[in-house]
Amino acid sequence: ILDGECEVWIAGETHQMTAGETIIFPANVPHALSAITRFKMSLTMIRGSEGT
């Protein structure tokens, strides 16, 4: 999170995040984001080989 605050839901768990924090999770896990305040984030997706 670059600025602001948000909530991240990952596999039924809620995580409140603020500027400077990072979260990592697999692509096949249900997830969602919701703004607590206006926020900016950077998203990096890393693709593995087929089958991973």
CHARMM-style PDB file with segment names, atoms N, HN, CA, C and O in Angstrom:
ATOM      1  N   ILE     1       0.865  -1.161   0.000  1.00  0.00      PROA
ATOM      2  CA  ILE     1       0.000   0.000   0.000  1.00  0.00      PROA
ATOM      3  C   ILE     1       0.911   1.223   0.000  1.00  0.00      PROA
ATOM      4  O   ILE     1       1.789   1.356   0.853  1.00  0.00      PROA
ATOM      5  N   LEU     2       0.697   2.098  -0.950  1.00  0.00      PROA
ATOM      6  HN  LEU     2      -0.016   1.990  -1.643  1.00  0.00      PROA
ATOM      7  CA  LEU     2       1.536   3.287  -1.069  1.00  0.00      PROA
ATOM      8  C   LEU     2       1.029   4.442  -0.215  1.00  0.00      PROA
ATOM      9  O   LEU     2       1.819   5.220   0.320  1.00  0.00      PROA
ATOM     10  N   ASP     3      -0.298   4.551  -0.090  1.00  0.00      PROA
ATOM     11  HN  ASP     3      -0.939   3.919  -0.525  1.00  0.00      PROA
ATOM     12  CA  ASP     3      -0.890   5.660   0.659  1.00  0.00      PROA
ATOM     13  C   ASP     3      -2.304   5.266   1.069  1.00  0.00      PROA
ATOM     14  O   ASP     3      -2.987   4.573   0.316  1.00  0.00      PROA
ATOM     15  N   GLY     4      -2.753   5.690   2.236  1.00  0.00      PROA
ATOM     16  HN  GLY     4      -2.198   6.253   2.848  1.00  0.00      PROA
ATOM     17  CA  GLY     4      -4.117   5.442   2.681  1.00  0.00      PROA
ATOM     18  C   GLY     4      -4.280   4.117   3.401  1.00  0.00      PROA
ATOM     19  O   GLY     4      -3.308   3.515   3.857  1.00  0.00      PROA
ATOM     20  N   GLU     5      -5.553   3.663   3.498  1.00  0.00      PROA
ATOM     21  HN  GLU     5      -6.343   4.152   3.127  1.00  0.00      PROA
ATOM     22  CA  GLU     5      -5.878   2.430   4.215  1.00  0.00      PROA
ATOM     23  C   GLU     5      -6.908   1.620   3.435  1.00  0.00      PROA
ATOM     24  O   GLU     5      -7.780   2.174   2.765  1.00  0.00      PROA
ATOM     25  N   CYS     6      -6.790   0.298   3.534  1.00  0.00      PROA
ATOM     26  HN  CYS     6      -6.082  -0.152   4.078  1.00  0.00      PROA
ATOM     27  CA  CYS     6      -7.779  -0.574   2.907  1.00  0.00      PROA
ATOM     28  C   CYS     6      -7.931  -1.846   3.718  1.00  0.00      PROA
ATOM     29  O   CYS     6      -7.116  -2.148   4.590  1.00  0.00      PROA
ATOM     30  N   GLU     7      -8.992  -2.589   3.416  1.00  0.00      PROA
ATOM     31  HN  GLU     7      -9.654  -2.344   2.708  1.00  0.00      PROA
ATOM     32  CA  GLU     7      -9.174  -3.925   3.958  1.00  0.00      PROA
ATOM     33  C   GLU     7      -9.010  -4.907   2.814  1.00  0.00      PROA
ATOM     34  O   GLU     7      -9.498  -4.678   1.708  1.00  0.00      PROA
ATOM     35  N   VAL     8      -8.323  -5.994   3.089  1.00  0.00      PROA
ATOM     36  HN  VAL     8      -7.926  -6.180   3.987  1.00  0.00      PROA
ATOM     37  CA  VAL     8      -8.124  -7.050   2.106  1.00  0.00      PROA
ATOM     38  C   VAL     8      -8.718  -8.330   2.682  1.00  0.00      PROA
ATOM     39  O   VAL     8      -8.375  -8.737   3.792  1.00  0.00      PROA
ATOM     40  N   TRP     9      -9.615  -8.964   1.916  1.00  0.00      PROA
ATOM     41  HN  TRP     9      -9.894  -8.633   1.015  1.00  0.00      PROA
ATOM     42  CA  TRP     9     -10.188 -10.247   2.308  1.00  0.00      PROA
ATOM     43  C   TRP     9      -9.492 -11.324   1.504  1.00  0.00      PROA
ATOM     44  O   TRP     9      -9.481 -11.280   0.274  1.00  0.00      PROA
ATOM     45  N   ILE    10      -8.910 -12.291   2.196  1.00  0.00      PROA
ATOM     46  HN  ILE    10      -8.919 -12.327   3.195  1.00  0.00      PROA
ATOM     47  CA  ILE    10      -8.232 -13.403   1.536  1.00  0.00      PROA
ATOM     48  C   ILE    10      -8.711 -14.695   2.187  1.00  0.00      PROA
ATOM     49  O   ILE    10      -8.497 -14.922   3.378  1.00  0.00      PROA
ATOM     50  N   ALA    11      -9.357 -15.529   1.397  1.00  0.00      PROA
ATOM     51  HN  ALA    11      -9.531 -15.345   0.430  1.00  0.00      PROA
ATOM     52  CA  ALA    11      -9.832 -16.844   1.864  1.00  0.00      PROA
ATOM     53  C   ALA    11     -10.607 -16.738   3.174  1.00  0.00      PROA
ATOM     54  O   ALA    11     -10.413 -17.553   4.076  1.00  0.00      PROA
ATOM     55  N   GLY    12     -11.484 -15.739   3.283  1.00  0.00      PROA
ATOM     56  HN  GLY    12     -11.642 -15.077   2.550  1.00  0.00      PROA
ATOM     57  CA  GLY    12     -12.333 -15.594   4.457  1.00  0.00      PROA
ATOM     58  C   GLY    12     -11.730 -14.820   5.613  1.00  0.00      PROA
ATOM     59  O   GLY    12     -12.416 -14.587   6.608  1.00  0.00      PROA
ATOM     60  N   GLU    13     -10.470 -14.412   5.517  1.00  0.00      PROA
ATOM     61  HN  GLU    13      -9.913 -14.602   4.709  1.00  0.00      PROA
ATOM     62  CA  GLU    13      -9.826 -13.628   6.571  1.00  0.00      PROA
ATOM     63  C   GLU    13      -9.708 -12.176   6.134  1.00  0.00      PROA
ATOM     64  O   GLU    13      -9.430 -11.897   4.968  1.00  0.00      PROA
ATOM     65  N   THR    14      -9.921 -11.241   7.076  1.00  0.00      PROA
ATOM     66  HN  THR    14     -10.147 -11.468   8.023  1.00  0.00      PROA
ATOM     67  CA  THR    14      -9.830  -9.811   6.790  1.00  0.00      PROA
ATOM     68  C   THR    14      -8.527  -9.263   7.351  1.00  0.00      PROA
ATOM     69  O   THR    14      -8.150  -9.561   8.485  1.00  0.00      PROA
ATOM     70  N   HSD    15      -7.844  -8.458   6.541  1.00  0.00      PROA
ATOM     71  HN  HSD    15      -8.151  -8.216   5.620  1.00  0.00      PROA
ATOM     72  CA  HSD    15      -6.588  -7.828   6.947  1.00  0.00      PROA
ATOM     73  C   HSD    15      -6.706  -6.330   6.688  1.00  0.00      PROA
ATOM     74  O   HSD    15      -6.962  -5.920   5.556  1.00  0.00      PROA
ATOM     75  N   GLN    16      -6.525  -5.511   7.718  1.00  0.00      PROA
ATOM     76  HN  GLN    16      -6.317  -5.845   8.638  1.00  0.00      PROA
ATOM     77  CA  GLN    16      -6.514  -4.063   7.534  1.00  0.00      PROA
ATOM     78  C   GLN    16      -5.085  -3.659   7.219  1.00  0.00      PROA
ATOM     79  O   GLN    16      -4.151  -4.043   7.923  1.00  0.00      PROA
ATOM     80  N   MET    17      -4.921  -2.878   6.148  1.00  0.00      PROA
ATOM     81  HN  MET    17      -5.680  -2.566   5.576  1.00  0.00      PROA
ATOM     82  CA  MET    17      -3.582  -2.500   5.700  1.00  0.00      PROA
ATOM     83  C   MET    17      -3.449  -0.994   5.599  1.00  0.00      PROA
ATOM     84  O   MET    17      -4.407  -0.290   5.276  1.00  0.00      PROA
ATOM     85  N   THR    18      -2.241  -0.505   5.880  1.00  0.00      PROA
ATOM     86  HN  THR    18      -1.463  -1.076   6.142  1.00  0.00      PROA
ATOM     87  CA  THR    18      -1.941   0.918   5.783  1.00  0.00      PROA
ATOM     88  C   THR    18      -0.672   1.106   4.959  1.00  0.00      PROA
ATOM     89  O   THR    18       0.002   0.140   4.602  1.00  0.00      PROA
ATOM     90  N   ALA    19      -0.362   2.354   4.665  1.00  0.00      PROA
ATOM     91  HN  ALA    19      -0.909   3.139   4.955  1.00  0.00      PROA
ATOM     92  CA  ALA    19       0.802   2.685   3.837  1.00  0.00      PROA
ATOM     93  C   ALA    19       2.059   1.988   4.359  1.00  0.00      PROA
ATOM     94  O   ALA    19       2.322   1.968   5.561  1.00  0.00      PROA
ATOM     95  N   GLY    20       2.827   1.419   3.432  1.00  0.00      PROA
ATOM     96  HN  GLY    20       2.613   1.435   2.456  1.00  0.00      PROA
ATOM     97  CA  GLY    20       4.076   0.761   3.765  1.00  0.00      PROA
ATOM     98  C   GLY    20       3.953  -0.745   3.952  1.00  0.00      PROA
ATOM     99  O   GLY    20       4.968  -1.434   4.050  1.00  0.00      PROA
ATOM    100  N   GLU    21       2.737  -1.267   4.002  1.00  0.00      PROA
ATOM    101  HN  GLU    21       1.913  -0.707   3.922  1.00  0.00      PROA
ATOM    102  CA  GLU    21       2.554  -2.701   4.211  1.00  0.00      PROA
ATOM    103  C   GLU    21       2.419  -3.440   2.882  1.00  0.00      PROA
ATOM    104  O   GLU    21       2.006  -2.872   1.870  1.00  0.00      PROA
ATOM    105  N   THR    22       2.781  -4.723   2.916  1.00  0.00      PROA
ATOM    106  HN  THR    22       3.116  -5.184   3.737  1.00  0.00      PROA
ATOM    107  CA  THR    22       2.747  -5.589   1.737  1.00  0.00      PROA
ATOM    108  C   THR    22       2.038  -6.887   2.100  1.00  0.00      PROA
ATOM    109  O   THR    22       2.123  -7.359   3.234  1.00  0.00      PROA
ATOM    110  N   ILE    23       1.342  -7.453   1.129  1.00  0.00      PROA
ATOM    111  HN  ILE    23       1.273  -7.069   0.208  1.00  0.00      PROA
ATOM    112  CA  ILE    23       0.698  -8.748   1.347  1.00  0.00      PROA
ATOM    113  C   ILE    23       0.935  -9.616   0.115  1.00  0.00      PROA
ATOM    114  O   ILE    23       0.924  -9.129  -1.015  1.00  0.00      PROA
ATOM    115  N   ILE    24       1.149 -10.908   0.353  1.00  0.00      PROA
ATOM    116  HN  ILE    24       1.158 -11.303   1.272  1.00  0.00      PROA
ATOM    117  CA  ILE    24       1.411 -11.860  -0.732  1.00  0.00      PROA
ATOM    118  C   ILE    24       0.456 -13.036  -0.561  1.00  0.00      PROA
ATOM    119  O   ILE    24       0.299 -13.563   0.540  1.00  0.00      PROA
ATOM    120  N   PHE    25      -0.185 -13.446  -1.667  1.00  0.00      PROA
ATOM    121  HN  PHE    25      -0.057 -13.018  -2.562  1.00  0.00      PROA
ATOM    122  CA  PHE    25      -1.073 -14.605  -1.611  1.00  0.00      PROA
ATOM    123  C   PHE    25      -1.165 -15.232  -2.992  1.00  0.00      PROA
ATOM    124  O   PHE    25      -0.932 -14.554  -3.992  1.00  0.00      PROA
ATOM    125  N   PRO    26      -1.505 -16.530  -3.066  1.00  0.00      PROA
ATOM    126  CA  PRO    26      -1.592 -17.220  -4.348  1.00  0.00      PROA
ATOM    127  C   PRO    26      -2.758 -16.714  -5.196  1.00  0.00      PROA
ATOM    128  O   PRO    26      -3.755 -16.230  -4.660  1.00  0.00      PROA
ATOM    129  N   ALA    27      -2.633 -16.823  -6.488  1.00  0.00      PROA
ATOM    130  HN  ALA    27      -1.823 -17.216  -6.923  1.00  0.00      PROA
ATOM    131  CA  ALA    27      -3.652 -16.334  -7.423  1.00  0.00      PROA
ATOM    132  C   ALA    27      -4.962 -17.099  -7.319  1.00  0.00      PROA
ATOM    133  O   ALA    27      -6.017 -16.530  -7.597  1.00  0.00      PROA
ATOM    134  N   ASN    28      -4.933 -18.348  -6.936  1.00  0.00      PROA
ATOM    135  HN  ASN    28      -4.075 -18.811  -6.711  1.00  0.00      PROA
ATOM    136  CA  ASN    28      -6.150 -19.161  -6.937  1.00  0.00      PROA
ATOM    137  C   ASN    28      -6.960 -19.046  -5.639  1.00  0.00      PROA
ATOM    138  O   ASN    28      -7.903 -19.812  -5.441  1.00  0.00      PROA
ATOM    139  N   VAL    29      -6.615 -18.116  -4.761  1.00  0.00      PROA
ATOM    140  HN  VAL    29      -5.848 -17.494  -4.922  1.00  0.00      PROA
ATOM    141  CA  VAL    29      -7.332 -17.911  -3.502  1.00  0.00      PROA
ATOM    142  C   VAL    29      -8.324 -16.764  -3.680  1.00  0.00      PROA
ATOM    143  O   VAL    29      -7.940 -15.698  -4.161  1.00  0.00      PROA
ATOM    144  N   PRO    30      -9.599 -16.957  -3.302  1.00  0.00      PROA
ATOM    145  CA  PRO    30     -10.576 -15.861  -3.406  1.00  0.00      PROA
ATOM    146  C   PRO    30     -10.111 -14.654  -2.590  1.00  0.00      PROA
ATOM    147  O   PRO    30      -9.658 -14.796  -1.455  1.00  0.00      PROA
ATOM    148  N   HSD    31     -10.230 -13.461  -3.190  1.00  0.00      PROA
ATOM    149  HN  HSD    31     -10.598 -13.346  -4.113  1.00  0.00      PROA
ATOM    150  CA  HSD    31      -9.772 -12.251  -2.508  1.00  0.00      PROA
ATOM    151  C   HSD    31     -10.551 -11.034  -2.993  1.00  0.00      PROA
ATOM    152  O   HSD    31     -11.159 -11.060  -4.063  1.00  0.00      PROA
ATOM    153  N   ALA    32     -10.526  -9.969  -2.194  1.00  0.00      PROA
ATOM    154  HN  ALA    32     -10.032  -9.948  -1.325  1.00  0.00      PROA
ATOM    155  CA  ALA    32     -11.189  -8.710  -2.541  1.00  0.00      PROA
ATOM    156  C   ALA    32     -10.547  -7.589  -1.737  1.00  0.00      PROA
ATOM    157  O   ALA    32      -9.925  -7.825  -0.701  1.00  0.00      PROA
ATOM    158  N   LEU    33     -10.709  -6.355  -2.234  1.00  0.00      PROA
ATOM    159  HN  LEU    33     -11.214  -6.163  -3.076  1.00  0.00      PROA
ATOM    160  CA  LEU    33     -10.209  -5.169  -1.537  1.00  0.00      PROA
ATOM    161  C   LEU    33     -11.331  -4.170  -1.348  1.00  0.00      PROA
ATOM    162  O   LEU    33     -12.249  -4.090  -2.164  1.00  0.00      PROA
ATOM    163  N   SER    34     -11.251  -3.407  -0.265  1.00  0.00      PROA
ATOM    164  HN  SER    34     -10.505  -3.473   0.397  1.00  0.00      PROA
ATOM    165  CA  SER    34     -12.219  -2.354   0.005  1.00  0.00      PROA
ATOM    166  C   SER    34     -11.490  -1.180   0.647  1.00  0.00      PROA
ATOM    167  O   SER    34     -10.691  -1.372   1.564  1.00  0.00      PROA
ATOM    168  N   ALA    35     -11.761   0.031   0.172  1.00  0.00      PROA
ATOM    169  HN  ALA    35     -12.411   0.186  -0.573  1.00  0.00      PROA
ATOM    170  CA  ALA    35     -11.102   1.221   0.712  1.00  0.00      PROA
ATOM    171  C   ALA    35     -11.679   1.593   2.069  1.00  0.00      PROA
ATOM    172  O   ALA    35     -12.898   1.644   2.239  1.00  0.00      PROA
ATOM    173  N   ILE    36     -10.809   1.852   3.031  1.00  0.00      PROA
ATOM    174  HN  ILE    36      -9.820   1.811   2.893  1.00  0.00      PROA
ATOM    175  CA  ILE    36     -11.205   2.454   4.303  1.00  0.00      PROA
ATOM    176  C   ILE    36     -11.112   3.967   4.133  1.00  0.00      PROA
ATOM    177  O   ILE    36     -12.019   4.708   4.512  1.00  0.00      PROA
ATOM    178  N   THR    37      -9.985   4.411   3.548  1.00  0.00      PROA
ATOM    179  HN  THR    37      -9.249   3.809   3.240  1.00  0.00      PROA
ATOM    180  CA  THR    37      -9.804   5.794   3.104  1.00  0.00      PROA
ATOM    181  C   THR    37      -9.326   5.699   1.659  1.00  0.00      PROA
ATOM    182  O   THR    37      -9.032   4.606   1.176  1.00  0.00      PROA
ATOM    183  N   ARG    38      -9.247   6.826   0.972  1.00  0.00      PROA
ATOM    184  HN  ARG    38      -9.486   7.714   1.365  1.00  0.00      PROA
ATOM    185  CA  ARG    38      -8.657   6.790  -0.377  1.00  0.00      PROA
ATOM    186  C   ARG    38      -7.272   6.184  -0.250  1.00  0.00      PROA
ATOM    187  O   ARG    38      -6.503   6.544   0.640  1.00  0.00      PROA
ATOM    188  N   PHE    39      -6.958   5.252  -1.159  1.00  0.00      PROA
ATOM    189  HN  PHE    39      -7.584   4.959  -1.883  1.00  0.00      PROA
ATOM    190  CA  PHE    39      -5.647   4.626  -1.065  1.00  0.00      PROA
ATOM    191  C   PHE    39      -5.056   4.399  -2.446  1.00  0.00      PROA
ATOM    192  O   PHE    39      -5.763   4.326  -3.451  1.00  0.00      PROA
ATOM    193  N   LYS    40      -3.729   4.290  -2.457  1.00  0.00      PROA
ATOM    194  HN  LYS    40      -3.154   4.349  -1.641  1.00  0.00      PROA
ATOM    195  CA  LYS    40      -2.986   3.947  -3.667  1.00  0.00      PROA
ATOM    196  C   LYS    40      -2.235   2.663  -3.369  1.00  0.00      PROA
ATOM    197  O   LYS    40      -1.728   2.458  -2.267  1.00  0.00      PROA
ATOM    198  N   MET    41      -2.175   1.799  -4.383  1.00  0.00      PROA
ATOM    199  HN  MET    41      -2.588   1.966  -5.278  1.00  0.00      PROA
ATOM    200  CA  MET    41      -1.455   0.544  -4.214  1.00  0.00      PROA
ATOM    201  C   MET    41      -0.701   0.204  -5.486  1.00  0.00      PROA
ATOM    202  O   MET    41      -1.012   0.710  -6.564  1.00  0.00      PROA
ATOM    203  N   SER    42       0.271  -0.640  -5.348  1.00  0.00      PROA
ATOM    204  HN  SER    42       0.523  -1.051  -4.472  1.00  0.00      PROA
ATOM    205  CA  SER    42       1.006  -1.172  -6.481  1.00  0.00      PROA
ATOM    206  C   SER    42       0.745  -2.674  -6.508  1.00  0.00      PROA
ATOM    207  O   SER    42       0.849  -3.346  -5.482  1.00  0.00      PROA
ATOM    208  N   LEU    43       0.406  -3.199  -7.683  1.00  0.00      PROA
ATOM    209  HN  LEU    43       0.321  -2.653  -8.517  1.00  0.00      PROA
ATOM    210  CA  LEU    43       0.110  -4.623  -7.831  1.00  0.00      PROA
ATOM    211  C   LEU    43       1.172  -5.258  -8.719  1.00  0.00      PROA
ATOM    212  O   LEU    43       1.411  -4.800  -9.837  1.00  0.00      PROA
ATOM    213  N   THR    44       1.806  -6.310  -8.220  1.00  0.00      PROA
ATOM    214  HN  THR    44       1.612  -6.682  -7.313  1.00  0.00      PROA
ATOM    215  CA  THR    44       2.780  -7.067  -8.999  1.00  0.00      PROA
ATOM    216  C   THR    44       2.303  -8.508  -9.077  1.00  0.00      PROA
ATOM    217  O   THR    44       2.073  -9.152  -8.053  1.00  0.00      PROA
ATOM    218  N   MET    45       2.156  -9.006 -10.294  1.00  0.00      PROA
ATOM    219  HN  MET    45       2.342  -8.483 -11.125  1.00  0.00      PROA
ATOM    220  CA  MET    45       1.730 -10.396 -10.497  1.00  0.00      PROA
ATOM    221  C   MET    45       2.899 -11.169 -11.099  1.00  0.00      PROA
ATOM    222  O   MET    45       3.465 -10.762 -12.113  1.00  0.00      PROA
ATOM    223  N   ILE    46       3.253 -12.275 -10.474  1.00  0.00      PROA
ATOM    224  HN  ILE    46       2.793 -12.606  -9.650  1.00  0.00      PROA
ATOM    225  CA  ILE    46       4.360 -13.103 -10.947  1.00  0.00      PROA
ATOM    226  C   ILE    46       3.780 -14.419 -11.432  1.00  0.00      PROA
ATOM    227  O   ILE    46       3.170 -15.162 -10.663  1.00  0.00      PROA
ATOM    228  N   ARG    47       3.972 -14.700 -12.702  1.00  0.00      PROA
ATOM    229  HN  ARG    47       4.468 -14.097 -13.327  1.00  0.00      PROA
ATOM    230  CA  ARG    47       3.436 -15.938 -13.281  1.00  0.00      PROA
ATOM    231  C   ARG    47       4.507 -17.017 -13.237  1.00  0.00      PROA
ATOM    232  O   ARG    47       5.668 -16.780 -13.570  1.00  0.00      PROA
ATOM    233  N   GLY    48       4.092 -18.206 -12.820  1.00  0.00      PROA
ATOM    234  HN  GLY    48       3.149 -18.399 -12.549  1.00  0.00      PROA
ATOM    235  CA  GLY    48       4.996 -19.346 -12.813  1.00  0.00      PROA
ATOM    236  C   GLY    48       4.892 -20.100 -14.127  1.00  0.00      PROA
ATOM    237  O   GLY    48       4.209 -19.666 -15.054  1.00  0.00      PROA
ATOM    238  N   SER    49       5.562 -21.210 -14.196  1.00  0.00      PROA
ATOM    239  HN  SER    49       6.118 -21.563 -13.443  1.00  0.00      PROA
ATOM    240  CA  SER    49       5.461 -22.086 -15.360  1.00  0.00      PROA
ATOM    241  C   SER    49       4.067 -22.682 -15.411  1.00  0.00      PROA
ATOM    242  O   SER    49       3.357 -22.683 -14.406  1.00  0.00      PROA
ATOM    243  N   GLU    50       3.667 -23.188 -16.567  1.00  0.00      PROA
ATOM    244  HN  GLU    50       4.244 -23.188 -17.383  1.00  0.00      PROA
ATOM    245  CA  GLU    50       2.356 -23.836 -16.674  1.00  0.00      PROA
ATOM    246  C   GLU    50       2.262 -24.948 -15.646  1.00  0.00      PROA
ATOM    247  O   GLU    50       3.207 -25.707 -15.431  1.00  0.00      PROA
ATOM    248  N   GLY    51       1.099 -25.025 -15.016  1.00  0.00      PROA
ATOM    249  HN  GLY    51       0.332 -24.408 -15.190  1.00  0.00      PROA
ATOM    250  CA  GLY    51       0.890 -26.054 -14.015  1.00  0.00      PROA
ATOM    251  C   GLY    51       1.295 -25.655 -12.609  1.00  0.00      PROA
ATOM    252  O   GLY    51       1.152 -26.445 -11.676  1.00  0.00      PROA
ATOM    253  N   THR    52       1.808 -24.423 -12.442  1.00  0.00      PROA
ATOM    254  HN  THR    52       1.924 -23.781 -13.200  1.00  0.00      PROA
ATOM    255  CA  THR    52       2.175 -23.980 -11.082  1.00  0.00      PROA
ATOM    256  C   THR    52       1.325 -22.831 -10.659  1.00  0.00      PROA
ATOM    257  OT1 THR    52       1.483 -22.321  -9.550  1.00  0.00      PROA
TER     258      THR     52
END
